């Protein structure tokens, strides 16, 4: 889907990028519809780096359990999107506080 990014407006590019990031990590274990705990750990480390505290196993376990809303042992795309939307709102709120 990433080939479309050059032809679309900025917000649509962001949506395509979110899909591409999810797909990149979700298909590592053969199930492209969800993220395993290991895939989520890889995603957090590579895509958010020091931006999150998910650098050790305990933090990843806790984070995974919070994201896995249906408790099926994987993170679906909708669960991933709730996470990214929540994190984006948190960052925006922090930025607004700094501006005041």
MOBEL-V172487 format. One line per field, one symbol per residue. ss: DSSP state (2 for helix, 1 for strand, 0 for the rest). phi: phi as a letter, one per 20 degrees, with the letter a starting at -180 (. if undefined). burial: b if it has 24 or more other ideal C-beta (glycine too) atoms within 12 Angstrom, else e. A space follows every 50 residues. Layout:
ss->???
phi->???
burial->???
//
This chain:
ss->02222220022222222222222222222000011022222222222222 20000022222222222000000011222222222222222222222220
phi->.fffgfdcfgfffffffffffgfgefefendfebdeffffgfffffedlf fdeeedgfffgffgfffffelenbdffgfffffffffffffffffffffe
burial->eeeeeeeeeeeeeeeeebeebbeebbeeeeeeebbbbebbbbbbeebbee ebebeeeeebeebbeebbeeeeebbbbebbeebbeebeeeeeeeeeeeee
//
